[in-house]
Amino acid sequence: MKKIFSVLAVVAITMVAANAQSISKNALGLRLGDNDGFGGEISYQARLSNTHRLELDLGWRDGKNYDGFKLAGLHQWVWNIENGFNWYVGLGGGIGSFSFNDNKNFNDGNDYTDTFVFGAGDIGIEYNFDIPLLISLDFRPEIAFGDERYNNNDLGLDIALGLRYQF
């Protein structure tokens, strides 16, 4: 039984190594989705190994009665599909804060502020062009924990298009 397990482990490691590809050392760009109302994000990816990377995303929104930001960090595992295509999954979380003044619901005219933390995962597919451009499409579910008054203790589902310059 131990020999079978050892052989299967060697085969699995060989398959992963054979499918491994080089992830760019750095990639910087935009992740464009609804981001639960925080708008687009500035996105940075840093290679940790040939199959692992770190992604940091900063989303913000600034308006007449609403200001906010959200910072997300995810550890991603990347696998090569074929001909420049990769797929990836990731886990992580982040922190966010927002403030607003909604005179329709709150008659006292005060600004209301909330800070929250969230857990996140993602799954996506990307294409690595011959030029230093990376385009991706991903799905990121997030669950937030914060003040119940503003109803941000919920599951958010985000689909986004990413465009990044690799260097």
C-alpha positions as CSV (number, residue, x, y, z in Angstrom):
1,M,0.0,0.0,0.0
2,K,2.9,2.4,0.8
3,K,4.5,1.7,-2.6
4,I,1.2,2.5,-4.4
5,F,0.8,5.7,-2.4
6,S,4.5,6.7,-3.2
7,V,4.1,6.0,-6.9
8,L,0.9,8.0,-7.0
9,A,2.5,10.9,-5.2
10,V,5.5,10.9,-7.6
11,V,3.1,10.8,-10.6
12,A,1.0,13.7,-9.2
13,I,4.1,15.8,-8.5
14,T,5.5,15.1,-12.0
15,M,2.2,16.1,-13.6
16,V,2.1,19.4,-11.7
17,A,5.7,20.1,-12.6
18,A,5.0,19.2,-16.3
19,N,2.1,21.6,-16.4
20,A,3.9,24.3,-14.5
21,Q,4.5,27.5,-16.3
22,S,6.3,30.7,-15.5
23,I,4.1,33.3,-13.9
24,S,5.3,36.8,-14.5
25,K,7.3,38.3,-11.6
26,N,4.9,41.3,-11.3
27,A,1.6,42.3,-13.0
28,L,-0.2,45.6,-12.5
29,G,-3.5,46.7,-13.9
30,L,-7.2,47.0,-13.4
31,R,-9.9,44.5,-12.2
32,L,-13.2,45.7,-13.5
33,G,-16.3,44.4,-11.9
34,D,-19.1,45.6,-9.6
35,N,-17.0,45.0,-6.5
36,D,-20.1,45.3,-4.3
37,G,-20.5,49.0,-5.1
38,F,-16.8,50.0,-4.7
39,G,-16.2,50.2,-8.4
40,G,-13.1,49.1,-10.3
41,E,-10.0,48.0,-8.5
42,I,-6.3,48.6,-9.0
43,S,-4.8,45.1,-9.1
44,Y,-1.2,44.0,-8.4
45,Q,0.0,40.4,-8.7
46,A,3.4,39.1,-7.3
47,R,4.9,35.7,-8.1
48,L,5.6,33.6,-5.1
49,S,6.7,30.5,-7.0
50,N,6.1,28.9,-10.5
51,T,2.6,28.0,-9.5
52,H,1.7,30.4,-6.7
53,R,1.2,34.2,-6.6
54,L,-0.2,36.9,-4.3
55,E,-2.9,39.3,-5.6
56,L,-3.7,42.6,-3.9
57,D,-6.6,44.7,-5.1
58,L,-7.7,48.2,-4.0
59,G,-11.2,49.3,-4.8
60,W,-12.6,52.7,-4.0
61,R,-15.6,54.9,-4.5
62,D,-16.1,58.6,-4.1
63,G,-19.4,60.3,-4.6
64,K,-21.7,63.1,-3.3
65,N,-23.0,61.2,-0.3
66,Y,-20.7,58.1,-0.3
67,D,-17.0,57.4,0.2
68,G,-15.4,54.1,0.6
69,F,-12.5,51.7,0.0
70,K,-11.9,48.0,0.0
71,L,-8.5,46.2,0.1
72,A,-8.4,42.5,-0.7
73,G,-5.4,40.1,-0.6
74,L,-5.6,36.6,-2.1
75,H,-3.1,33.7,-2.4
76,Q,-3.6,32.0,-5.8
77,W,-2.7,28.7,-7.2
78,V,-2.1,28.8,-11.0
79,W,-2.2,25.9,-13.5
80,N,-1.4,25.9,-17.1
81,I,-4.1,24.8,-19.5
82,E,-2.6,25.2,-22.9
83,N,-1.4,27.8,-25.5
84,G,-1.1,30.7,-23.0
85,F,-4.3,29.9,-21.1
86,N,-4.1,29.3,-17.3
87,W,-6.7,28.7,-14.7
88,Y,-6.4,29.7,-11.0
89,V,-8.1,29.5,-7.6
90,G,-7.4,31.6,-4.6
91,L,-8.2,32.2,-0.9
92,G,-7.8,35.4,1.1
93,G,-9.7,38.3,2.7
94,G,-9.5,41.9,3.4
95,I,-10.8,45.0,5.0
96,G,-13.0,47.9,3.9
97,S,-14.6,51.1,5.2
98,F,-17.3,53.4,4.0
99,S,-19.2,56.5,5.1
100,F,-22.3,58.0,3.8
101,N,-25.0,60.6,4.6
102,D,-28.4,59.5,3.6
103,N,-30.9,62.1,4.6
104,K,-33.8,60.0,3.2
105,N,-33.3,57.2,5.8
106,F,-31.6,59.2,8.6
107,N,-33.2,62.5,9.4
108,D,-30.4,63.7,11.7
109,G,-28.1,64.6,8.8
110,N,-25.1,62.8,10.3
111,D,-22.4,60.9,8.5
112,Y,-22.5,57.2,9.1
113,T,-19.3,55.2,8.9
114,D,-18.6,51.4,9.0
115,T,-15.5,49.3,8.8
116,F,-15.7,45.6,8.0
117,V,-13.6,42.6,7.3
118,F,-14.3,39.9,4.8
119,G,-13.2,36.4,3.6
120,A,-12.9,35.8,-0.1
121,G,-12.2,33.1,-2.6
122,D,-11.8,33.2,-6.4
123,I,-11.7,31.1,-9.4
124,G,-10.8,32.3,-12.9
125,I,-9.2,31.8,-16.3
126,E,-6.6,34.0,-17.9
127,Y,-4.7,34.4,-21.2
128,N,-1.1,35.4,-21.3
129,F,-0.4,37.2,-24.6
130,D,3.0,37.2,-26.3
131,I,3.2,40.9,-25.4
132,P,3.3,41.8,-21.7
133,L,-0.5,41.8,-21.4
134,L,-2.5,39.4,-19.2
135,I,-6.3,39.3,-19.5
136,S,-8.5,37.4,-17.0
137,L,-12.1,36.7,-16.1
138,D,-12.8,35.6,-12.5
139,F,-15.6,34.9,-10.1
140,R,-15.0,36.1,-6.4
141,P,-17.5,35.3,-3.6
142,E,-17.0,37.3,-0.5
143,I,-18.6,37.2,2.9
144,A,-18.4,40.3,5.0
145,F,-18.6,40.9,8.8
146,G,-19.3,44.3,10.2
147,D,-22.0,46.5,11.6
148,E,-25.5,44.9,11.0
149,R,-27.1,48.4,10.7
150,Y,-25.8,48.8,7.2
151,N,-26.5,45.2,6.1
152,N,-22.9,44.4,5.1
153,N,-22.9,41.0,6.9
154,D,-23.7,39.1,3.7
155,L,-22.4,37.2,0.8
156,G,-21.3,39.2,-2.2
157,L,-20.7,37.7,-5.6
158,D,-18.4,39.5,-8.0
159,I,-17.5,38.7,-11.6
160,A,-14.7,40.8,-13.0
161,L,-12.5,41.3,-16.1
162,G,-8.8,41.9,-15.4
163,L,-6.3,43.7,-17.6
164,R,-2.7,43.7,-16.3
165,Y,0.7,44.8,-17.6
166,Q,3.3,42.1,-16.8
167,F,6.9,43.1,-15.8
